[in-house]
C-alpha cells in the first residue's frame, strides 16, 4: 500500500508540474465524456417523451389503420405510397360496428381527417377536421368537454351539421366569448357549435387543440365526398387479453374484406403496447448508435493521452533510470505512469460530466421555453457510463506507455543522459 501511495504522489507531482501538457491530454476525454453524457440523457429523455405521448392515448387502446397491401404498416413503401396519394377505400364505418360486437371490446369509433376553410363573422381560417363517431370520448378518455356537450348518436348517424371545437379553434374564432349555440360556416353551410373541449396540449409535435370534431358521416358526405374511413380506435376491457383481441380483429377484417392472403392485408392492427415496444427498440438502438459514434471522440482523446505519455516517458528517461538505480522496481514505475493516465482521464471525465449536466439542464430550459413538454431526467446511468468510459480510456491507452517506462533498463536510461 505504501508503494501505491508513493507512486500516486509522484504521479500527482508530475501532472501538476506539466499543466499545459495535462490540459491538452485531458481535453479529448472531456469532449468525449461530455458527448456521451449529453447523448445518453437526450436519448433517455426522448424515449420517455415519445412513450409518454403514446401512453397519453390510453394503454388499453388498439388502433386499426389502412395500409397499402403487400407493405408493412411502418414500412417506407407504405408511407411513400400513401404520401403519393394512394387511397385505401376498404375500411368503413360498418367495420367499426362489427368490431364492437367482438368479445373484450368496450367501445370503438371510426375516424377520418380532412381540412376545410371555416368562417365566423370576419374571421376565416382553414381548420383541421376530425370526423369521428360519437363514441370518441368513450375510447379517448383524455377528451374532456369543458363547455356544452359532445354530439349524440342520432346526430352522428344522421350526418347532422354540428361541431365540437378544440380549445385552440375556439380561441381563434370566438376568443373569450361564448361559442355554444353559435355557428361557423364551411362550404356555404352552417355548423352549429355544440361543445368546446378542454385544452389538451400537444402529442409529439401535433397540437391536439387545433382539431374540430364533426360526425364522421357528416365529414364523409358533406365535405370530403367519400364513404370510407382512415382508422378505427378500439378500447379493450381486459388488457391481459389484448393479444387475442388483436387476432380477433385481424380475423374479422380479413373475412369482411375477402382477404385470404395475409400479405394482401389492406389494414394494420396494433396495440398501444406493441407501438411502445417498437418505439422502445428503435429509440434504444438509435441511442446506442449515437453513443458508438460519440465514443470515437473518446478514442481520439485516448490516443492523445497515449502520445503525451510516450513523450513523458522519453523526457523522463534519466529520471526513470535513476529511480531504478536507487531501488525502484519495474512494478512501481508501471504503477506510477498508469496512475498518471488514470488521474488525467478521471479528471477529464469529471469535468465532462459537469459540463454535460450543465448542457442538459440548459437544453431542458430551452425546450420548456419553446413550449415542448420535454423533460431531461439526468440519470445515474449516464454518470456511471461517462466515468466508466473515462477510466477505461485511461487503462487502455495508458498501459502501453507505462509498460514501456517499466521495461527501461537503468544502465541504458542513465547512459542516454
Backbone torsions as a table, in degrees:
resi	resn	phi	psi	omega
1	UNK	NA	-38.0	-180.0
2	UNK	-62.5	-38.4	179.3
3	UNK	-64.3	-38.5	179.8
4	UNK	-64.8	-42.4	179.1
5	UNK	-65.3	-37.3	177.9
6	UNK	-65.2	-44.5	177.9
7	UNK	-63.3	-37.9	179.1
8	UNK	-64.9	-40.4	179.3
9	UNK	-63.9	-44.1	177.3
10	UNK	-61.5	-42.5	-178.9
11	UNK	-62.6	-45.0	179.8
12	UNK	-65.3	-39.6	178.6
13	UNK	-61.4	-43.4	-179.7
14	UNK	-64.7	-42.5	-179.0
15	UNK	-63.3	-44.5	-179.3
16	UNK	-68.2	-32.9	-177.7
17	UNK	-74.0	-19.4	-178.7
18	UNK	-125.2	70.4	-172.6
19	UNK	-64.5	-46.0	-176.9
20	UNK	-62.9	-45.6	179.2
21	UNK	-62.2	-38.9	179.4
22	UNK	-64.4	-44.5	-179.9
23	UNK	-61.9	-44.4	179.1
24	UNK	-63.2	-35.3	-178.4
25	UNK	-69.9	-39.9	-175.4
26	UNK	-87.2	-9.2	-177.3
27	UNK	-59.0	-45.1	179.8
28	UNK	-63.4	-37.9	178.8
29	UNK	-66.6	-41.7	179.0
30	UNK	-58.2	-48.2	-179.5
31	UNK	-63.3	-42.9	-179.0
32	UNK	-63.7	-48.4	-179.6
33	UNK	-66.5	-40.0	175.6
34	UNK	-55.3	-46.8	-179.7
35	UNK	-63.6	-42.4	-179.9
36	UNK	-62.1	-45.9	-178.5
37	UNK	-64.0	-45.2	-178.7
38	UNK	-65.3	-45.8	-179.8
39	UNK	-63.2	-42.7	179.8
40	UNK	-62.5	-45.5	-179.1
41	UNK	-67.1	-43.6	177.8
42	UNK	-63.1	-41.2	179.3
43	UNK	-60.4	-46.0	178.7
44	UNK	-66.3	-38.0	179.2
45	UNK	-65.3	-45.2	178.7
46	UNK	-63.2	-42.0	-179.6
47	UNK	-61.7	-47.2	-179.9
48	UNK	-62.4	-40.5	-178.8
49	UNK	-64.3	-49.9	-177.3
50	UNK	-64.9	-46.9	-179.9
51	UNK	-64.6	-34.0	176.9
52	UNK	-67.0	-37.9	177.8
53	UNK	-65.3	-39.0	177.0
54	UNK	-65.5	-42.8	-180.0
55	UNK	-63.2	-27.6	-178.1
56	UNK	-64.5	-19.6	178.5
57	UNK	-86.5	-1.0	177.5
58	UNK	110.2	134.6	-179.0
59	UNK	-85.3	-6.4	-178.8
60	UNK	-116.8	35.7	-177.1
61	UNK	-113.9	136.6	174.0
62	UNK	-113.0	133.7	-175.5
63	UNK	-110.1	127.9	173.8
64	UNK	-108.5	124.6	-179.5
65	UNK	-133.6	153.0	177.4
66	UNK	-75.4	151.8	174.1
67	UNK	-150.4	161.1	178.6
68	UNK	-74.1	128.0	179.3
69	UNK	-54.7	149.7	178.3
70	UNK	68.1	18.1	174.0
71	UNK	-128.7	158.5	175.2
72	UNK	-78.5	151.7	-176.9
73	UNK	-59.4	-35.7	-177.4
74	UNK	-109.9	18.9	-177.2
75	UNK	-81.8	158.9	177.7
76	UNK	-68.6	-30.7	178.6
77	UNK	-63.0	-43.1	178.4
78	UNK	-64.7	-45.2	-178.3
79	UNK	-63.7	-44.6	-178.4
80	UNK	-68.0	-39.3	178.9
81	UNK	-64.0	-43.6	177.8
82	UNK	-64.9	-39.1	-179.9
83	UNK	-66.9	-28.0	179.6
84	UNK	-85.8	3.8	173.1
85	UNK	104.2	6.3	177.7
86	UNK	-66.1	124.0	-178.1
87	UNK	-106.4	131.4	174.4
88	UNK	-104.6	115.5	-169.7
89	UNK	-110.8	16.1	-173.1
90	UNK	-91.5	-17.6	-179.6
91	UNK	-86.0	121.9	-174.4
92	UNK	-129.5	171.3	-178.5
93	UNK	-61.9	-35.1	179.6
94	UNK	-61.6	-28.0	175.6
95	UNK	-62.6	-39.3	177.3
96	UNK	-61.7	-44.5	-179.7
97	UNK	-63.1	-37.1	179.0
98	UNK	-69.2	-39.8	179.9
99	UNK	-63.9	-35.8	-178.9
100	UNK	-62.6	-21.5	-178.5
101	UNK	-84.2	-9.0	179.5
102	UNK	-71.1	153.8	175.5
103	UNK	-66.5	155.0	178.2
104	UNK	69.3	18.3	177.5
105	UNK	-108.9	123.6	176.3
106	UNK	-84.9	-50.2	-179.5
107	UNK	-160.8	170.9	178.7
108	UNK	-159.7	152.7	173.9
109	UNK	-139.2	148.8	176.2
110	UNK	-101.9	146.0	-177.0
111	UNK	-149.4	156.9	174.0
112	UNK	-151.2	157.5	-174.3
113	UNK	-119.8	142.1	176.4
114	UNK	-149.6	173.6	177.4
115	UNK	-127.1	146.8	177.9
116	UNK	-156.6	149.3	176.4
117	UNK	-80.5	129.7	179.9
118	UNK	-119.9	146.7	179.3
119	UNK	-132.5	149.0	171.9
120	UNK	-146.4	111.9	-174.5
121	UNK	62.0	-123.0	-179.4
122	UNK	-93.8	-0.1	-178.1
123	UNK	-95.0	127.2	177.7
124	UNK	-134.5	136.5	-179.8
125	UNK	-158.4	145.7	174.7
126	UNK	-80.8	122.2	-175.4
127	UNK	-117.4	159.7	178.9
128	UNK	-91.6	121.5	-178.2
129	UNK	-104.1	131.1	176.0
130	UNK	-111.0	103.7	176.4
131	UNK	-82.2	119.3	-175.1
132	UNK	-145.9	155.0	176.1
133	UNK	-63.6	164.3	-178.0
134	UNK	-68.5	-12.0	-177.7
135	UNK	-80.2	1.9	-176.3
136	UNK	-49.7	-50.4	-177.6
137	UNK	-64.5	-21.2	179.2
138	UNK	-75.5	-35.3	-178.6
139	UNK	-86.5	-48.2	179.4
140	UNK	-95.9	93.6	-174.2
141	UNK	-72.8	-7.3	177.6
142	UNK	-79.5	-12.0	177.7
143	UNK	-79.5	118.5	-179.9
144	UNK	-125.6	124.1	178.9
145	UNK	-80.5	118.4	-179.1
146	UNK	-87.8	-37.5	179.3
147	UNK	-133.3	142.3	177.9
148	UNK	73.4	-134.7	-174.9
149	UNK	-152.8	172.4	171.6
150	UNK	-90.1	158.2	-179.6
151	UNK	-68.0	153.1	-173.2
152	UNK	-89.2	173.1	177.6
153	UNK	-63.4	-40.4	178.7
154	UNK	-63.7	-43.7	179.5
155	UNK	-63.0	-38.9	-179.6
156	UNK	-68.1	-45.7	-177.5
157	UNK	-70.6	-26.9	-179.5
158	UNK	-90.7	-0.7	179.7
159	UNK	66.7	38.2	-178.0
160	UNK	-65.2	149.6	178.9
161	UNK	-88.9	75.9	177.6
162	UNK	-126.4	157.1	-177.1
163	UNK	-145.7	143.6	173.1
164	UNK	-115.0	121.9	-172.5
165	UNK	-93.2	138.1	168.7
166	UNK	-69.4	160.7	-175.5
167	UNK	-58.3	-37.9	-180.0
168	UNK	-69.0	-39.9	179.4
169	UNK	-66.6	-41.2	178.0
170	UNK	-60.1	-43.4	179.7
171	UNK	-62.6	-38.1	-178.9
172	UNK	-62.5	-45.6	-173.8
173	UNK	-92.0	-32.9	-171.9
174	UNK	-120.3	-6.7	-179.9
175	UNK	59.3	-129.7	178.6
176	UNK	-91.8	1.0	-178.8
177	UNK	-75.4	172.6	-179.7
178	UNK	-81.3	129.3	-178.7
179	UNK	-101.8	-22.9	-175.7
180	UNK	-63.2	128.4	-179.3
181	UNK	91.2	-17.3	176.1
182	UNK	-78.3	169.9	-178.9
183	UNK	-131.9	140.2	170.2
184	UNK	-107.1	151.8	-175.1
185	UNK	-106.1	129.9	175.6
186	UNK	-136.3	128.4	-178.6
187	UNK	54.3	37.4	176.0
188	UNK	78.5	2.6	179.7
189	UNK	-117.8	146.4	-178.1
190	UNK	-89.6	135.8	178.0
191	UNK	-116.2	117.9	-175.3
192	UNK	-77.6	131.4	178.4
193	UNK	-80.5	116.3	-179.5
194	UNK	-105.8	-14.9	-178.3
195	UNK	-159.8	155.8	174.7
196	UNK	-129.2	131.9	-177.0
197	UNK	-87.5	152.5	174.4
198	UNK	-68.3	144.9	179.6
199	UNK	-56.8	134.6	-175.4
200	UNK	-120.3	-19.2	-179.8
201	UNK	84.0	-154.4	-174.7
202	UNK	-109.4	151.6	170.6
203	UNK	-115.7	106.3	-171.5
204	UNK	69.6	-122.0	178.5
205	UNK	-109.3	16.4	-179.4
206	UNK	-106.0	126.2	-179.1
207	UNK	-83.7	106.3	-179.2
208	UNK	-68.3	-22.4	180.0
209	UNK	-76.3	-6.8	179.5
210	UNK	-89.2	2.4	-179.6
211	UNK	-88.8	147.2	168.8
212	UNK	-122.6	127.0	-176.5
213	UNK	-94.4	131.5	173.0
214	UNK	-131.9	156.8	176.7
215	UNK	-56.3	138.8	-175.1
216	UNK	-60.0	-39.0	178.3
217	UNK	-64.1	-34.1	178.2
218	UNK	-65.5	-46.4	179.7
219	UNK	-64.7	-40.4	-179.4
220	UNK	-61.9	-52.4	-169.7
221	UNK	-86.4	-37.8	-171.4
222	UNK	-95.9	-17.6	-176.7
223	UNK	-122.9	-51.4	-175.2
224	UNK	-89.0	-28.3	-178.0
225	UNK	69.9	41.3	179.7
226	UNK	-130.2	169.6	178.7
227	UNK	-126.9	17.4	-178.8
228	UNK	-123.3	168.8	177.9
229	UNK	-123.2	167.4	-178.8
230	UNK	-98.6	-22.9	-175.6
231	UNK	-157.7	161.3	174.0
232	UNK	-137.0	126.0	176.4
233	UNK	-103.3	133.3	-174.2
234	UNK	-123.9	133.0	175.2
235	UNK	-103.9	129.1	-177.6
236	UNK	-98.2	154.4	178.8
237	UNK	-79.5	-54.3	-175.5
238	UNK	-111.5	111.0	-176.8
239	UNK	-64.4	-24.9	179.7
240	UNK	-69.7	-19.7	178.9
241	UNK	-99.7	17.8	-174.3
242	UNK	-60.6	-43.4	-177.9
243	UNK	-61.5	-42.6	178.5
244	UNK	-67.5	-37.0	179.3
245	UNK	-63.9	-41.3	176.4
246	UNK	-59.2	-44.6	178.9
247	UNK	-62.5	-39.2	179.1
248	UNK	-63.7	-42.4	-180.0
249	UNK	-65.5	-43.2	178.6
250	UNK	-59.8	-47.3	179.9
251	UNK	-61.6	-41.9	179.9
252	UNK	-63.7	-46.3	-177.8
253	UNK	-68.5	-35.7	176.4
254	UNK	-63.5	-38.8	178.5
255	UNK	-67.0	-43.6	-178.3
256	UNK	-69.6	-30.5	-178.3
257	UNK	-98.1	8.5	178.5
258	UNK	55.5	48.3	179.8
259	UNK	-108.4	122.0	177.6
260	UNK	-106.7	-23.2	179.6
261	UNK	-103.3	115.0	-178.6
262	UNK	-55.4	-27.5	178.9
263	UNK	-66.3	-17.6	-178.2
264	UNK	-96.8	11.2	178.7
265	UNK	-55.5	132.0	176.0
266	UNK	-103.0	21.9	179.8
267	UNK	-150.2	162.0	172.8
268	UNK	-131.2	145.4	179.7
269	UNK	-124.7	116.8	-179.5
270	UNK	-134.2	144.6	176.9
271	UNK	-97.1	163.5	176.9
272	UNK	-58.3	-39.3	-179.6
273	UNK	-62.9	-42.7	179.4
274	UNK	-63.9	-41.8	179.3
275	UNK	-62.7	-43.9	179.7
276	UNK	-63.4	-41.8	179.4
277	UNK	-64.2	-41.6	179.1
278	UNK	-64.5	-46.9	-179.9
279	UNK	-64.7	-38.0	179.1
280	UNK	-62.3	-42.2	178.6
281	UNK	-66.0	-44.6	-177.7
282	UNK	-65.3	-48.4	-178.3
283	UNK	-68.1	-35.7	176.8
284	UNK	-63.7	-43.6	178.4
285	UNK	-64.6	-39.3	178.9
286	UNK	-64.7	-40.8	178.3
287	UNK	-63.0	-42.7	178.8
288	UNK	-62.9	-40.9	178.9
289	UNK	-62.2	-44.8	179.8
290	UNK	-65.8	-37.0	176.6
291	UNK	-63.3	-39.8	178.5
292	UNK	-63.2	-39.7	179.9
293	UNK	-68.2	-43.5	-179.5
294	UNK	-69.5	-25.6	179.1
295	UNK	-65.6	-20.2	176.5
296	UNK	-59.9	-35.8	177.8
297	UNK	-61.6	-39.4	177.7
298	UNK	-65.0	-38.7	178.5
299	UNK	-63.3	-43.1	178.0
300	UNK	-61.6	-43.1	177.3
301	UNK	-62.4	-38.4	177.9
302	UNK	-63.7	-40.1	177.4
303	UNK	-63.0	-39.0	177.6
304	UNK	-62.2	-42.5	178.2
305	UNK	-63.7	-41.7	179.8
306	UNK	-61.8	-41.7	179.0
307	UNK	-64.6	-42.8	179.0
308	UNK	-62.9	-40.7	-179.9
309	UNK	-66.9	-37.8	176.8
310	UNK	-63.4	-41.3	177.3
311	UNK	-62.6	-41.0	179.6
312	UNK	-62.1	-41.3	178.6
313	UNK	-62.7	-43.4	-179.3
314	UNK	-64.7	-39.7	-178.8
315	UNK	-70.3	-29.4	-172.9
316	UNK	-107.8	26.0	-178.8
317	UNK	-58.7	-45.1	-178.3
318	UNK	-66.9	-37.4	177.8
319	UNK	-60.9	-44.1	179.6
320	UNK	-62.4	-44.1	179.3
321	UNK	-62.0	-42.5	-179.5
322	UNK	-64.4	-42.5	179.9
323	UNK	-63.9	-40.5	178.2
324	UNK	-66.7	-37.2	179.3
325	UNK	-65.9	-27.6	-179.7
326	UNK	-90.7	6.0	173.0
327	UNK	115.5	-2.7	178.4
328	UNK	-68.6	135.6	-179.8
329	UNK	-87.5	163.5	176.2
330	UNK	-59.8	-35.2	179.9
331	UNK	-63.5	-39.0	179.5
332	UNK	-67.0	-41.2	179.0
333	UNK	-65.5	-43.6	178.2
334	UNK	-59.0	-45.1	-178.9
335	UNK	-62.6	-42.4	-178.7
336	UNK	-61.1	-49.7	-177.0
337	UNK	-69.4	-34.6	177.8
338	UNK	-68.2	-38.1	177.4
339	UNK	-64.4	-37.5	176.4
340	UNK	-57.3	-48.4	-179.8
341	UNK	-63.5	-41.6	-179.2
342	UNK	-66.3	-41.0	179.3
343	UNK	-63.6	-43.2	179.6
344	UNK	-61.8	-47.6	-177.9
345	UNK	-70.5	-35.5	178.8
346	UNK	-66.4	-43.2	177.6
347	UNK	-63.8	-41.5	176.4
348	UNK	-61.6	-38.2	177.7
349	UNK	-64.0	-41.7	179.5
350	UNK	-63.7	-45.0	178.2
351	UNK	-62.5	-42.8	178.7
352	UNK	-61.7	-40.8	179.0
353	UNK	-64.6	-44.0	179.3
354	UNK	-60.8	-46.1	178.5
355	UNK	-64.3	-37.5	178.4
356	UNK	-64.5	-41.4	177.2
357	UNK	-61.7	-45.3	179.5
358	UNK	-61.8	-41.3	-179.2
359	UNK	-66.0	-41.6	-179.5
360	UNK	-68.7	-36.4	176.3
361	UNK	-64.7	-40.4	178.5
362	UNK	-65.4	-41.7	178.4
363	UNK	-63.5	-38.5	177.4
364	UNK	-60.0	-41.2	178.0
365	UNK	-65.0	-41.3	179.9
366	UNK	-63.1	-46.9	179.3
367	UNK	-59.8	-41.0	-180.0
368	UNK	-66.1	-40.4	179.4
369	UNK	-65.4	-31.5	178.5
370	UNK	-81.0	-4.3	175.6
371	UNK	92.2	11.4	179.4
372	UNK	-89.9	131.5	177.3
373	UNK	-80.7	65.5	-171.0
374	UNK	-125.2	110.8	-178.9
375	UNK	-108.7	140.7	178.7
376	UNK	-105.3	103.7	-179.2
377	UNK	-89.8	113.5	-179.7
378	UNK	-76.7	124.2	-174.7
379	UNK	-111.2	157.9	175.4
380	UNK	-65.6	-23.7	179.8
381	UNK	-61.0	-43.7	-179.8
382	UNK	-69.2	-36.3	176.2
383	UNK	-61.2	-51.1	-178.1
384	UNK	-65.2	-36.8	179.7
385	UNK	-65.2	-44.5	179.1
386	UNK	-63.1	-46.0	179.8
387	UNK	-65.4	-41.5	179.8
388	UNK	-63.3	-42.3	178.6
389	UNK	-62.1	-43.2	-177.5
390	UNK	-64.4	-42.1	178.6
391	UNK	-66.5	-39.0	179.1
392	UNK	-62.3	-41.3	177.7
393	UNK	-62.3	-41.3	179.4
394	UNK	-60.9	-43.5	-179.1
395	UNK	-68.5	-49.2	-174.2
396	UNK	-64.4	-46.5	-173.9
397	UNK	-93.9	-8.5	176.5
398	UNK	-96.0	-15.4	-174.8
399	UNK	-68.6	-42.7	-177.4
400	UNK	-63.4	-49.8	177.5
401	UNK	-62.6	-37.7	179.3
402	UNK	-64.1	-40.6	180.0
403	UNK	-66.3	-38.0	179.1
404	UNK	-65.1	-41.2	178.6
405	UNK	-64.2	-40.4	-177.7
406	UNK	-66.7	-28.4	-176.2
407	UNK	-87.2	-4.0	-180.0
408	UNK	-64.5	136.7	176.6
409	UNK	-81.6	135.8	179.9
410	UNK	-56.7	-42.5	-178.2
411	UNK	-65.7	-45.0	-180.0
412	UNK	-65.4	-39.8	-179.6
413	UNK	-64.9	-43.3	-179.4
414	UNK	-70.6	-33.7	178.1
415	UNK	-63.5	-38.0	179.3
416	UNK	-63.5	-33.7	178.0
417	UNK	-67.9	NA	NA
